[in-house]
Amino acid sequence: MSGAGAAGGAGGKPAKPDMGNQLIMLMAFMVALFVLLNNDIRQGLGKIVGVALMPLVGFGGEYPVFTLACTGLIMTFFSVTLRHLFIDWISMARNQRIFSAFQKEMREARSSNNTFKLKKLTELQPQMTAQQLKSTQAQFKVMPITMIVIIPIFAWLANFVYIELSSTAFSVPWEFNANMRNSNILPNWILLYSLVTLPFGQILQRVLKYFSFRRKLRELEYRQPDGLLKE
């Protein structure tokens, strides 16, 4: 469990949560919620963004499903790529392996009633939890930046669906006469947007991770054990 020891902060103390970063995320979430719930601000912001988006992906209101899909792909590509650039996936994968190994050791110690080992692992548990928290926080650091782009685009999409479109009917395999403005838990246009963007986001993230790990492996292949590059 040498890796578990390395997971702790300096001096064996667990790392403290980044309160500044949490405050920024909370403020960004509150601003986003305020913008989305305030009709005047949302519509005004949507009109400004629509100056660029309507000619680009509006298609004159003739293909609303295609508009939702294209806009969703643009937003997903931006947010996933930005998150990928700011997150150290190699370090995160390493931390996940360490935490999984720690949990396995903890289960084995409990099942075998090894009180000495269980006591040592319990002492390390705050450090492991803090390290997991640190990895989680890293994923949310870029959230305020992505919101600056995503919220205005969502505001335009709301204007597009509720104001610009004359016909909001569309067909899906389970309903031939659906309406974007109707709601099933969430508005149908948001569900339709998610149906397109979520799979694309997962695929894009996996592709970016693949190339990151592949690049890291190539770097390791060209290094000798003493850290010198191969000739």
Residue frames as a rotation matrix with the C-alpha (Angstrom) as fourth column:
MET 1
0.564 0.826 0.000 0.00
0.826 -0.564 0.000 0.00
0.000 0.000 -1.000 0.00
SER 2
-0.436 -0.800 -0.413 2.88
0.737 -0.580 0.346 2.36
-0.517 -0.154 0.842 -0.67
GLY 3
-0.651 0.247 0.718 0.72
0.519 -0.544 0.659 4.13
0.553 0.802 0.226 -3.25
ALA 4
0.442 0.882 -0.161 -1.86
0.707 -0.232 0.668 4.91
0.552 -0.409 -0.726 -0.58
GLY 5
0.224 -0.443 -0.868 0.74
0.811 -0.409 0.418 6.66
-0.540 -0.798 0.267 1.50
ALA 6
-0.794 -0.579 0.184 1.73
0.569 -0.603 0.560 8.76
-0.213 0.549 0.808 -1.46
ALA 7
-0.196 0.813 0.548 -1.85
0.748 -0.237 0.619 9.80
0.633 0.532 -0.562 -1.90
GLY 8
0.482 0.387 -0.786 -1.86
0.849 -0.427 0.311 11.92
-0.215 -0.817 -0.535 1.22
GLY 9
0.883 -0.162 0.440 -0.81
0.001 -0.938 -0.347 15.52
0.469 0.307 -0.829 1.45
ALA 10
-0.081 -0.980 0.180 2.50
-0.181 -0.163 -0.970 16.79
0.980 -0.112 -0.164 2.77
GLY 11
-0.685 -0.305 0.662 3.36
-0.679 -0.065 -0.732 15.47
0.266 -0.950 -0.163 6.22
GLY 12
-0.905 0.346 -0.246 0.74
0.372 0.926 -0.065 12.70
0.206 -0.150 -0.967 5.95
LYS 13
-0.564 0.736 -0.374 -2.13
0.021 -0.440 -0.898 15.18
-0.825 -0.514 0.233 6.42
PRO 14
-0.094 0.603 0.792 -5.14
0.931 0.335 -0.144 14.97
-0.352 0.724 -0.594 4.12
ALA 15
-0.893 -0.233 0.384 -5.49
0.396 -0.812 0.429 17.79
0.212 0.536 0.817 1.63
LYS 16
-0.477 0.736 -0.480 -8.10
0.213 -0.433 -0.876 20.41
-0.853 -0.520 0.050 2.44
PRO 17
0.206 0.632 0.747 -10.92
0.935 0.098 -0.341 21.09
-0.289 0.769 -0.571 -0.01
ASP 18
-0.833 -0.466 0.299 -10.35
0.548 -0.772 0.323 24.04
0.081 0.433 0.898 -2.32
MET 19
-0.130 0.841 -0.525 -12.95
0.727 -0.279 -0.627 26.41
-0.674 -0.463 -0.576 -0.83
GLY 20
-0.413 -0.080 -0.907 -12.14
-0.337 -0.912 0.234 29.17
-0.846 0.402 0.350 -3.32
ASN 21
-0.959 0.024 -0.282 -12.84
-0.258 0.331 0.908 26.91
0.115 0.943 -0.311 -6.26
GLN 22
-0.593 0.790 -0.158 -16.04
0.805 0.580 -0.122 25.64
-0.005 -0.200 -0.980 -4.65
LEU 23
-0.158 0.511 -0.845 -17.22
0.335 -0.777 -0.533 29.22
-0.929 -0.367 -0.048 -4.10
ILE 24
-0.676 -0.144 -0.722 -16.58
-0.563 -0.531 0.633 30.09
-0.475 0.835 0.278 -7.76
MET 25
-0.931 0.345 -0.115 -18.52
0.189 0.730 0.657 27.02
0.311 0.590 -0.745 -8.90
LEU 26
-0.363 0.831 -0.421 -21.41
0.848 0.108 -0.518 27.87
-0.385 -0.545 -0.745 -6.59
MET 27
-0.245 0.224 -0.943 -21.54
-0.104 -0.973 -0.204 31.46
-0.964 0.048 0.262 -7.85
ALA 28
-0.875 -0.115 -0.470 -21.41
-0.472 -0.011 0.882 30.29
-0.106 0.993 -0.045 -11.48
PHE 29
-0.774 0.628 -0.081 -24.27
0.599 0.768 0.226 27.86
0.204 0.126 -0.971 -10.84
MET 30
-0.186 0.724 -0.665 -26.38
0.658 -0.410 -0.631 30.56
-0.729 -0.555 -0.400 -9.16
VAL 31
-0.455 -0.038 -0.890 -25.77
-0.458 -0.847 0.271 33.01
-0.764 0.531 0.367 -12.02
ALA 32
-0.967 0.082 -0.240 -26.66
-0.171 0.485 0.858 30.33
0.187 0.871 -0.455 -14.58
LEU 33
-0.552 0.806 -0.213 -29.83
0.831 0.510 -0.224 29.43
-0.072 -0.300 -0.951 -12.69
PHE 34
-0.187 0.454 -0.871 -30.81
0.254 -0.834 -0.489 33.11
-0.949 -0.313 0.041 -12.45
VAL 35
-0.708 -0.146 -0.691 -30.29
-0.568 -0.465 0.679 33.65
-0.420 0.873 0.246 -16.17
LEU 36
-0.934 0.317 -0.163 -32.29
0.133 0.734 0.666 30.56
0.331 0.600 -0.728 -17.14
LEU 37
-0.392 0.826 -0.404 -35.21
0.905 0.268 -0.331 31.35
-0.165 -0.496 -0.853 -14.82
ASN 38
-0.184 0.291 -0.939 -35.46
0.098 -0.945 -0.312 35.05
-0.978 -0.150 0.146 -15.65
ASN 39
0.408 0.448 0.795 -37.39
0.770 0.299 -0.564 35.35
-0.491 0.842 -0.223 -18.92
ASP 40
0.976 0.008 -0.216 -36.28
-0.085 -0.904 -0.420 38.90
-0.199 0.428 -0.882 -19.74
ILE 41
0.183 -0.982 -0.038 -32.56
-0.733 -0.162 0.661 38.19
-0.655 -0.093 -0.749 -19.23
ARG 42
-0.209 -0.251 0.945 -32.76
0.243 0.923 0.299 34.83
-0.947 0.292 -0.132 -21.00
GLN 43
0.616 0.524 0.588 -34.58
0.688 0.006 -0.726 36.22
-0.384 0.851 -0.357 -24.01
GLY 44
0.889 -0.331 -0.317 -32.30
-0.393 -0.906 -0.158 39.26
-0.235 0.265 -0.935 -24.25
LEU 45
-0.070 -0.959 0.275 -29.18
-0.581 0.263 0.770 37.10
-0.811 -0.106 -0.576 -24.02
GLY 46
-0.021 0.141 0.990 -30.64
0.505 0.856 -0.111 34.66
-0.863 0.498 -0.090 -26.54
LYS 47
0.916 0.393 0.083 -31.28
0.284 -0.489 -0.825 37.45
-0.283 0.779 -0.559 -29.03
ILE 48
0.507 -0.808 -0.300 -27.68
-0.756 -0.584 0.296 38.62
-0.415 0.077 -0.907 -28.80
VAL 49
-0.380 -0.667 0.640 -26.29
-0.284 0.743 0.606 35.13
-0.880 0.048 -0.472 -29.35
GLY 50
0.317 0.637 0.703 -28.83
0.485 0.528 -0.697 34.49
-0.815 0.562 -0.142 -32.08
VAL 51
0.679 -0.140 -0.720 -27.21
-0.550 -0.747 -0.373 37.14
-0.486 0.649 -0.585 -34.27
ALA 52
-0.343 -0.890 -0.302 -24.39
-0.922 0.256 0.291 34.65
-0.182 0.378 -0.908 -34.88
LEU 53
-0.744 -0.014 0.668 -26.13
-0.136 0.982 -0.131 31.31
-0.654 -0.189 -0.732 -34.35
MET 54
0.294 0.954 0.057 -29.32
-0.122 0.097 -0.988 31.85
-0.948 0.284 0.145 -36.34
PRO 55
0.554 -0.104 -0.826 -27.51
-0.829 -0.157 -0.536 32.23
-0.074 0.982 -0.173 -39.70
LEU 56
-0.476 -0.876 -0.076 -25.08
-0.878 0.478 -0.016 29.46
0.050 0.059 -0.997 -38.76
VAL 57
-0.994 0.075 -0.078 -27.34
0.084 0.990 -0.115 26.66
0.069 -0.121 -0.990 -37.49
GLY 58
-0.499 0.863 -0.071 -30.85
-0.405 -0.305 -0.862 28.14
-0.766 -0.402 0.502 -37.58
PHE 59
-0.907 0.072 0.416 -31.58
0.379 0.572 0.727 26.93
-0.185 0.817 -0.546 -41.12
GLY 60
-0.781 0.603 0.165 -34.39
-0.398 -0.683 0.612 29.46
0.482 0.412 0.773 -41.28
GLY 61
-0.412 0.627 0.661 -36.41
-0.780 0.133 -0.612 27.42
-0.472 -0.767 0.434 -38.79
GLU 62
0.216 0.512 -0.831 -37.00
-0.907 0.421 0.024 24.73
0.363 0.748 0.555 -41.44
TYR 63
0.230 -0.237 -0.944 -35.09
0.074 0.971 -0.226 21.92
0.970 -0.018 0.241 -39.70
PRO 64
0.498 0.017 0.867 -35.46
-0.743 -0.506 0.437 22.40
0.446 -0.862 -0.240 -35.92
VAL 65
0.968 -0.171 0.185 -34.28
0.040 0.828 0.559 18.91
-0.249 -0.534 0.808 -35.01
PHE 66
0.451 -0.842 0.296 -31.17
0.770 0.200 -0.605 19.41
0.450 0.501 0.739 -37.10
THR 67
0.261 -0.301 0.917 -30.67
-0.259 -0.937 -0.234 22.82
0.930 -0.176 -0.322 -35.44
LEU 68
0.805 0.077 0.588 -30.83
-0.593 0.115 0.797 21.23
-0.006 -0.990 0.138 -31.97
ALA 69
0.860 -0.491 0.138 -28.42
0.484 0.871 0.084 18.50
-0.161 -0.006 0.987 -33.05
CYS 70
0.300 -0.785 0.541 -25.87
0.565 -0.311 -0.764 20.87
0.769 0.535 0.350 -34.59
THR 71
0.349 -0.125 0.929 -26.01
-0.558 -0.824 0.099 23.27
0.752 -0.553 -0.357 -31.64
GLY 72
0.917 0.040 0.398 -25.66
-0.361 0.511 0.780 20.39
-0.172 -0.859 0.483 -29.20
LEU 73
0.701 -0.702 0.128 -22.66
0.701 0.645 -0.304 19.00
0.131 0.302 0.944 -31.05
ILE 74
0.197 -0.621 0.759 -20.97
0.124 -0.752 -0.647 22.41
0.973 0.222 -0.071 -31.01
MET 75
0.483 0.051 0.874 -21.53
-0.767 -0.456 0.451 22.87
0.422 -0.888 -0.181 -27.27
THR 76
0.967 -0.103 0.234 -20.52
-0.038 0.847 0.530 19.31
-0.253 -0.522 0.815 -26.44
PHE 77
0.532 -0.819 0.212 -17.34
0.670 0.255 -0.698 19.54
0.518 0.513 0.684 -28.53
PHE 78
0.156 -0.451 0.879 -16.40
-0.277 -0.874 -0.399 22.78
0.948 -0.182 -0.261 -26.78
SER 79
0.581 0.151 0.800 -17.10
-0.798 -0.089 0.596 21.60
0.161 -0.985 0.069 -23.22
VAL 80
0.963 -0.221 0.152 -15.55
0.179 0.952 0.250 18.13
-0.200 -0.213 0.956 -23.59
THR 81
0.430 -0.848 0.309 -12.43
0.581 -0.002 -0.814 19.43
0.690 0.530 0.492 -25.34
LEU 82
0.185 -0.330 0.926 -11.94
-0.505 -0.840 -0.199 22.21
0.843 -0.430 -0.322 -22.78
ARG 83
0.784 0.145 0.603 -12.37
-0.611 0.351 0.710 19.78
-0.109 -0.925 0.363 -19.88
HIS 84
0.881 -0.472 0.032 -9.93
0.466 0.855 -0.227 17.39
0.079 0.215 0.973 -21.49
LEU 85
0.264 -0.817 0.513 -7.27
0.246 -0.458 -0.854 20.10
0.933 0.351 0.080 -21.77
PHE 86
0.082 -0.179 0.980 -7.55
-0.741 -0.669 -0.060 21.08
0.666 -0.721 -0.188 -18.12
ILE 87
0.751 0.246 0.612 -7.73
-0.618 0.590 0.520 17.61
-0.233 -0.769 0.595 -16.54
ASP 88
-0.394 -0.904 -0.164 -4.76
-0.915 0.402 -0.017 15.30
0.081 0.144 -0.986 -16.04
TRP 89
0.614 0.739 -0.277 -6.42
-0.729 0.665 0.158 12.03
0.301 0.105 0.948 -17.04
ILE 90
0.032 -0.692 -0.721 -3.22
-0.042 0.720 -0.693 10.06
0.999 0.052 -0.006 -16.43
SER 91
-0.864 -0.357 0.356 -3.03
-0.314 -0.171 -0.934 11.22
0.394 -0.918 0.036 -12.83
MET 92
-0.100 0.919 0.381 -6.75
-0.994 -0.076 -0.077 10.67
-0.042 -0.386 0.922 -12.37
ALA 93
0.571 0.263 -0.778 -6.51
-0.439 0.898 -0.019 7.11
0.694 0.352 0.629 -13.65
ARG 94
-0.435 -0.813 -0.387 -3.58
0.037 0.413 -0.910 6.48
0.900 -0.410 -0.149 -11.31
ASN 95
-0.760 0.193 0.620 -5.54
-0.642 -0.366 -0.674 7.81
0.097 -0.910 0.402 -8.34
GLN 96
0.326 0.941 -0.094 -8.52
-0.929 0.337 0.152 5.64
0.174 0.038 0.984 -9.24
ARG 97
0.289 -0.310 -0.906 -6.31
-0.095 0.932 -0.350 2.55
0.953 0.187 0.240 -9.34
ILE 98
-0.783 -0.617 0.079 -4.80
-0.090 -0.013 -0.996 3.44
0.616 -0.787 -0.046 -5.97
PHE 99
-0.453 0.691 0.564 -8.23
-0.890 -0.310 -0.334 4.03
-0.056 -0.653 0.755 -4.45
SER 100
0.524 0.632 -0.570 -9.56
-0.685 0.711 0.159 0.74
0.506 0.307 0.806 -5.88
ALA 101
-0.128 -0.672 -0.729 -6.57
0.115 0.720 -0.684 -1.12
0.985 -0.172 -0.014 -4.43
PHE 102
-0.862 -0.157 0.483 -7.15
-0.408 -0.351 -0.843 0.57
0.302 -0.923 0.238 -1.08
GLN 103
0.040 0.968 0.248 -10.81
-0.999 0.030 0.043 -0.46
0.034 -0.249 0.968 -1.04
LYS 104
0.465 0.065 -0.883 -9.85
-0.312 0.945 -0.095 -4.03
0.829 0.320 0.460 -1.93
GLU 105
-0.590 -0.753 -0.292 -7.33
0.096 0.294 -0.951 -4.15
0.802 -0.589 -0.101 0.93
MET 106
-0.666 0.410 0.623 -9.97
-0.743 -0.448 -0.498 -2.75
0.075 -0.794 0.603 3.28
ARG 107
0.426 0.873 -0.237 -12.49
-0.849 0.477 0.230 -5.42
0.313 0.103 0.944 2.30
GLU 108
0.217 -0.425 -0.879 -9.93
0.016 0.902 -0.432 -8.19
0.976 0.080 0.203 2.71
ALA 109
-0.818 -0.537 0.207 -8.91
-0.155 -0.141 -0.978 -6.89
0.554 -0.832 0.032 6.13
ARG 110
-0.301 0.793 0.530 -12.54
-0.953 -0.231 -0.196 -6.85
-0.033 -0.564 0.825 7.27
SER 111
0.580 0.564 -0.588 -13.35
-0.632 0.767 0.113 -10.29
0.514 0.306 0.801 5.88
SER 112
0.084 -0.646 -0.759 -10.24
0.265 0.749 -0.608 -11.82
0.961 -0.150 0.234 7.51
ASN 113
0.930 0.350 -0.114 -10.81
0.220 -0.280 0.934 -9.85
0.295 -0.894 -0.338 10.74
ASN 114
-0.036 -0.997 -0.075 -7.24
0.916 -0.003 -0.402 -8.52
0.400 -0.083 0.913 10.58
THR 115
0.779 0.477 -0.407 -7.61
0.619 -0.688 0.378 -5.79
-0.099 -0.546 -0.832 13.19
PHE 116
0.014 -0.858 -0.513 -4.01
0.449 -0.453 0.770 -4.53
-0.893 -0.241 0.379 12.88
LYS 117
-0.766 -0.281 0.579 -4.22
0.633 -0.169 0.755 -4.08
-0.114 0.945 0.307 9.11
LEU 118
0.157 0.926 0.343 -7.72
0.885 -0.286 0.368 -2.63
0.439 0.246 -0.864 9.41
LYS 119
0.595 0.005 -0.804 -6.48
0.587 -0.686 0.430 -0.05
-0.549 -0.728 -0.411 11.92
LYS 120
-0.477 -0.852 -0.218 -3.64
0.380 -0.423 0.823 1.05
-0.793 0.309 0.525 9.61
LEU 121
-0.656 0.284 0.700 -5.97
0.715 -0.066 0.696 1.30
0.244 0.957 -0.159 6.64
THR 122
0.463 0.868 -0.180 -8.53
0.873 -0.412 0.259 3.26
0.151 -0.277 -0.949 8.63
GLU 123
0.199 -0.490 -0.849 -5.81
0.447 -0.725 0.523 5.77
-0.872 -0.484 0.075 9.53
LEU 124
-0.823 -0.558 0.104 -5.09
0.306 -0.282 0.910 6.20
-0.479 0.780 0.402 5.81
GLN 125
-0.177 0.846 0.503 -8.74
0.974 0.224 -0.033 6.53
-0.141 0.484 -0.864 4.83
PRO 126
0.573 0.403 -0.713 -9.01
0.344 -0.908 -0.237 10.34
-0.744 -0.109 -0.660 5.33
GLN 127
-0.352 -0.781 -0.516 -6.00
-0.303 -0.427 0.852 10.79
-0.886 0.456 -0.087 3.02
MET 128
-0.823 0.076 0.563 -7.55
0.497 0.575 0.649 8.58
-0.275 0.814 -0.511 0.36
THR 129
0.215 0.976 0.017 -10.90
0.918 -0.196 -0.345 10.37
-0.333 0.089 -0.939 0.62
ALA 130
0.370 -0.150 -0.917 -9.17
-0.011 -0.987 0.157 13.76
-0.929 -0.048 -0.367 0.32
GLN 131
-0.718 -0.692 -0.072 -7.30
-0.125 0.026 0.992 12.59
-0.685 0.721 -0.106 -2.78
GLN 132
-0.500 0.638 0.586 -10.53
0.857 0.460 0.231 11.41
-0.122 0.618 -0.777 -4.37
LEU 133
0.507 0.684 -0.524 -12.10
0.627 -0.710 -0.320 14.76
-0.591 -0.167 -0.789 -3.54
LYS 134
-0.116 -0.659 -0.743 -9.17
-0.220 -0.712 0.667 16.53
-0.969 0.240 -0.062 -5.17
SER 135
-0.896 -0.192 0.401 -9.64
0.295 0.418 0.859 14.49
-0.333 0.888 -0.318 -8.35
THR 136
-0.035 0.972 0.233 -13.34
0.987 0.070 -0.143 15.28
-0.155 0.225 -0.962 -8.38
GLN 137
0.425 0.158 -0.891 -12.72
0.278 -0.960 -0.037 18.99
-0.861 -0.232 -0.452 -7.89
ALA 138
-0.625 -0.748 -0.223 -10.37
-0.025 -0.266 0.964 19.02
-0.780 0.608 0.148 -10.87
GLN 139
-0.629 0.439 0.642 -13.25
0.777 0.399 0.487 17.97
-0.043 0.805 -0.592 -13.12
PHE 140
0.429 0.898 -0.096 -15.37
0.900 -0.434 -0.039 20.92
-0.077 -0.070 -0.995 -11.99
LYS 141
-0.231 -0.598 -0.768 -12.72
0.507 -0.747 0.430 23.62
-0.831 -0.290 0.475 -12.26
VAL 142
-0.974 -0.182 0.134 -13.62
0.199 -0.415 0.888 24.33
-0.106 0.891 0.441 -15.88
MET 143
-0.240 0.968 0.071 -17.37
0.964 0.246 -0.102 24.44
-0.116 0.044 -0.992 -15.19
PRO 144
0.220 0.357 -0.908 -17.53
0.316 -0.906 -0.280 28.27
-0.923 -0.225 -0.313 -14.78
ILE 145
-0.650 -0.522 -0.552 -15.70
-0.348 -0.441 0.827 28.69
-0.675 0.730 0.105 -18.10
THR 146
-0.903 0.338 0.266 -18.00
0.424 0.593 0.685 26.31
0.074 0.731 -0.678 -19.97
MET 147
-0.056 0.939 -0.338 -21.07
0.874 -0.117 -0.471 27.97
-0.482 -0.322 -0.815 -18.46
ILE 148
-0.276 -0.108 -0.955 -20.02
-0.106 -0.984 0.143 31.31
-0.955 0.141 0.260 -19.96
VAL 149
-0.874 -0.082 -0.480 -20.48
-0.482 0.006 0.876 29.74
-0.069 0.997 -0.045 -23.40
ILE 150
-0.853 0.512 -0.106 -23.19
0.466 0.837 0.287 27.15
0.236 0.195 -0.952 -22.78
ILE 151
-0.367 0.762 -0.534 -25.73
0.615 -0.232 -0.754 29.31
-0.698 -0.605 -0.383 -20.92
PRO 152
-0.362 0.258 -0.896 -26.03
-0.527 -0.849 -0.032 31.96
-0.769 0.460 0.443 -23.68
ILE 153
-0.867 0.032 -0.497 -26.41
-0.436 0.432 0.789 29.23
0.240 0.901 -0.361 -26.30
PHE 154
-0.723 0.653 -0.224 -29.11
0.690 0.680 -0.248 27.53
-0.009 -0.334 -0.943 -24.23
ALA 155
-0.332 0.592 -0.734 -30.84
0.134 -0.741 -0.658 30.90
-0.934 -0.317 0.167 -23.93
TRP 156
-0.573 0.087 -0.815 -30.86
-0.768 -0.404 0.496 31.16
-0.286 0.911 0.298 -27.72
LEU 157
-0.931 0.233 -0.281 -32.18
0.085 0.887 0.454 27.62
0.355 0.398 -0.846 -28.08
ALA 158
-0.515 0.782 -0.352 -35.06
0.655 0.095 -0.749 28.48
-0.552 -0.616 -0.561 -25.75
ASN 159
-0.254 0.384 -0.888 -35.86
-0.427 -0.868 -0.254 31.54
-0.868 0.314 0.384 -27.88
PHE 160
-0.808 -0.140 -0.572 -35.58
-0.587 0.256 0.768 29.42
0.039 0.956 -0.289 -31.01
VAL 161
-0.859 0.474 -0.194 -38.05
0.461 0.880 0.110 26.81
0.223 0.005 -0.975 -29.75
TYR 162
-0.295 0.798 -0.526 -40.58
0.818 -0.074 -0.570 29.02
-0.493 -0.599 -0.631 -27.96
ILE 163
0.091 0.299 -0.950 -40.46
-0.068 -0.950 -0.305 32.16
-0.994 0.092 -0.066 -30.13
GLU 164
-0.518 -0.454 -0.725 -38.89
-0.668 -0.316 0.674 31.59
-0.535 0.833 -0.139 -33.53
LEU 165
-0.992 0.045 0.119 -40.49
0.103 0.836 0.540 28.31
-0.076 0.548 -0.833 -34.59
SER 166
-0.379 0.914 -0.143 -43.94
-0.913 -0.345 0.215 28.26
0.147 0.212 0.966 -36.10
SER 167
0.700 0.548 -0.459 -44.16
-0.476 0.836 0.273 24.46
0.533 0.027 0.846 -35.96
THR 168
-0.194 -0.770 0.608 -42.55
-0.980 0.123 -0.158 22.43
0.047 -0.626 -0.778 -33.17
ALA 169
0.776 0.502 0.383 -43.88
-0.505 0.857 -0.102 18.98
-0.379 -0.114 0.918 -34.08
PHE 170
-0.253 -0.838 -0.484 -41.44
-0.946 0.319 -0.058 16.15
0.203 0.443 -0.873 -34.63
SER 171
0.792 0.528 -0.307 -41.48
-0.497 0.849 0.178 12.36
0.355 0.012 0.935 -34.81
VAL 172
-0.406 -0.838 0.364 -39.56
-0.913 0.386 -0.130 9.75
-0.032 -0.385 -0.922 -32.83
PRO 173
-0.747 0.083 -0.660 -39.93
-0.197 0.920 0.338 5.95
0.635 0.383 -0.671 -32.91
TRP 174
-0.764 0.442 -0.471 -42.09
0.645 0.501 -0.577 5.92
-0.019 -0.744 -0.668 -29.75
GLU 175
0.081 0.817 -0.571 -44.25
0.481 -0.534 -0.695 8.95
-0.873 -0.218 -0.436 -30.68
PHE 176
-0.272 -0.166 0.948 -45.10
0.961 0.000 0.275 10.10
-0.046 0.986 0.160 -34.20
ASN 177
0.252 0.419 0.872 -46.59
0.447 -0.850 0.279 13.45
0.858 0.320 -0.402 -33.25
ALA 178
0.092 -0.323 -0.942 -44.43
0.984 -0.115 0.135 14.85
-0.152 -0.939 0.307 -30.46
ASN 179
0.760 0.173 0.626 -44.14
0.292 -0.952 -0.092 18.54
0.580 0.253 -0.774 -29.67
MET 180
-0.230 -0.973 -0.028 -40.91
0.529 -0.101 -0.842 20.23
0.817 -0.208 0.538 -28.61
ARG 181
-0.462 0.068 0.884 -42.75
-0.485 -0.854 -0.188 22.59
0.743 -0.515 0.428 -26.28
ASN 182
0.710 0.699 -0.090 -44.48
-0.344 0.455 0.821 19.83
0.615 -0.552 0.564 -24.34
SER 183
-0.203 -0.782 0.590 -42.85
-0.935 -0.025 -0.355 18.37
0.292 -0.623 -0.725 -21.23
ASN 184
0.765 0.245 -0.595 -42.13
-0.011 0.929 0.369 14.86
0.644 -0.276 0.714 -19.97
ILE 185
0.515 -0.549 -0.658 -40.23
0.823 0.103 0.559 15.53
-0.239 -0.829 0.505 -16.75
LEU 186
-0.439 -0.630 -0.640 -38.16
0.234 -0.768 0.596 17.94
-0.868 0.112 0.484 -18.87
PRO 187
0.354 0.533 -0.769 -39.21
-0.618 -0.484 -0.620 19.88
-0.702 0.694 0.158 -21.98
ASN 188
0.800 0.047 0.598 -39.12
0.296 0.835 -0.463 17.64
-0.521 0.548 0.655 -25.03
TRP 189
0.858 -0.508 0.073 -36.62
-0.157 -0.396 -0.905 19.85
0.489 0.765 -0.420 -26.82
ILE 190
0.191 -0.808 0.557 -34.13
-0.981 -0.145 0.125 19.39
-0.020 -0.571 -0.821 -23.97
LEU 191
0.365 -0.007 0.931 -34.70
-0.250 0.963 0.105 15.62
-0.897 -0.271 0.350 -24.01
LEU 192
0.953 0.002 0.304 -34.17
0.289 0.302 -0.908 15.61
-0.093 0.953 0.288 -27.77
TYR 193
0.610 -0.775 0.167 -31.03
-0.645 -0.608 -0.463 17.70
0.460 0.174 -0.870 -27.35
SER 194
0.119 -0.560 0.820 -29.70
-0.869 0.341 0.359 15.26
-0.481 -0.755 -0.446 -24.72
LEU 195
0.744 0.245 0.621 -30.50
0.004 0.928 -0.371 12.26
-0.668 0.279 0.690 -26.91
VAL 196
0.889 -0.429 0.159 -28.02
0.162 -0.030 -0.986 13.56
0.428 0.903 0.043 -29.47
THR 197
0.439 -0.763 0.474 -25.35
-0.630 -0.638 -0.444 15.18
0.641 -0.104 -0.760 -27.32
LEU 198
0.550 -0.227 0.804 -24.83
-0.727 0.343 0.595 12.64
-0.411 -0.911 0.024 -24.52
PRO 199
0.803 -0.301 0.515 -23.65
0.401 0.911 -0.092 9.77
-0.442 0.281 0.852 -26.77
PHE 200
0.693 -0.561 0.452 -21.49
0.284 -0.365 -0.887 12.15
0.663 0.743 -0.093 -28.79
GLY 201
0.528 -0.482 0.699 -19.93
-0.766 -0.625 0.148 13.55
0.366 -0.614 -0.700 -25.61
GLN 202
0.669 -0.257 0.698 -19.08
-0.340 0.729 0.595 10.08
-0.661 -0.635 0.400 -24.31
ILE 203
0.784 -0.373 0.496 -17.55
0.614 0.584 -0.531 9.02
-0.092 0.720 0.687 -27.62
LEU 204
0.636 -0.546 0.545 -15.52
-0.040 -0.729 -0.683 12.23
0.771 0.413 -0.485 -27.95
GLN 205
0.576 -0.411 0.707 -14.23
-0.817 -0.269 0.510 11.97
-0.019 -0.871 -0.491 -24.40
ARG 206
0.714 -0.295 0.635 -13.13
0.077 0.935 0.347 8.37
-0.696 -0.199 0.690 -24.94
VAL 207
0.754 -0.445 0.484 -11.37
0.573 0.086 -0.815 9.30
0.321 0.892 0.320 -28.18
LEU 208
0.559 -0.544 0.626 -9.50
-0.451 -0.833 -0.321 12.17
0.696 -0.103 -0.711 -26.52
LYS 209
0.609 -0.319 0.726 -8.52
-0.660 0.303 0.687 9.96
-0.440 -0.898 -0.026 -23.59
TYR 210
0.839 -0.273 0.470 -7.29
0.410 0.885 -0.218 7.29
-0.357 0.376 0.855 -25.98
PHE 211
0.609 -0.632 0.479 -4.94
0.347 -0.331 -0.878 9.70
0.713 0.701 0.018 -27.74
SER 212
0.539 -0.406 0.738 -3.73
-0.752 -0.626 0.206 11.13
0.379 -0.666 -0.643 -24.42
PHE 213
0.649 -0.274 0.710 -2.85
-0.361 0.710 0.604 7.70
-0.670 -0.648 0.362 -23.05
ARG 214
0.820 -0.348 0.454 -1.34
0.569 0.580 -0.583 6.68
-0.061 0.736 0.674 -26.36
ARG 215
0.591 -0.617 0.519 0.88
-0.144 -0.714 -0.685 9.77
0.794 0.330 -0.511 -26.40
LYS 216
0.519 -0.378 0.766 1.96
-0.851 -0.147 0.504 9.08
-0.078 -0.914 -0.398 -22.82
LEU 217
0.764 -0.217 0.608 2.84
0.092 0.969 0.231 5.48
-0.639 -0.121 0.760 -23.66
ARG 218
0.759 -0.511 0.404 4.92
0.483 0.025 -0.876 6.62
0.437 0.859 0.266 -26.63
GLU 219
0.517 -0.577 0.633 6.80
-0.618 -0.763 -0.190 9.03
0.592 -0.293 -0.751 -24.39
LEU 220
0.561 -0.270 0.782 7.54
-0.650 0.442 0.618 6.21
-0.513 -0.855 0.072 -21.95
GLU 221
0.890 -0.198 0.411 8.71
0.367 0.847 -0.385 3.92
-0.272 0.494 0.826 -24.75
TYR 222
0.572 -0.682 0.455 11.40
0.290 -0.351 -0.890 6.43
0.767 0.641 -0.003 -25.72
ARG 223
0.420 -0.431 0.799 12.76
-0.815 -0.566 0.123 6.76
0.399 -0.703 -0.588 -22.20
GLN 224
-0.266 -0.597 -0.757 15.36
0.003 0.785 -0.620 4.60
0.964 -0.167 -0.207 -20.53
PRO 225
0.407 0.419 -0.811 14.91
0.753 0.349 0.558 3.49
0.517 -0.838 -0.174 -16.90
ASP 226
-0.360 -0.614 -0.702 17.30
0.896 -0.439 -0.076 6.24
-0.261 -0.656 0.708 -15.81
GLY 227
0.392 0.644 -0.657 15.07
0.425 -0.760 -0.492 8.87
-0.816 -0.086 -0.571 -17.43
LEU 228
-0.478 -0.626 -0.616 17.33
-0.308 -0.538 0.785 9.50
-0.823 0.565 0.065 -20.45
LEU 229
0.553 0.686 -0.473 15.92
-0.658 0.011 -0.753 9.50
-0.511 0.727 0.457 -23.94
LYS 230
0.399 -0.379 0.835 16.78
0.488 0.859 0.156 6.67
-0.776 0.345 0.528 -26.26
GLU 231
-0.405 -0.598 -0.691 19.13
-0.396 -0.567 0.723 7.50
-0.824 0.566 -0.007 -29.08
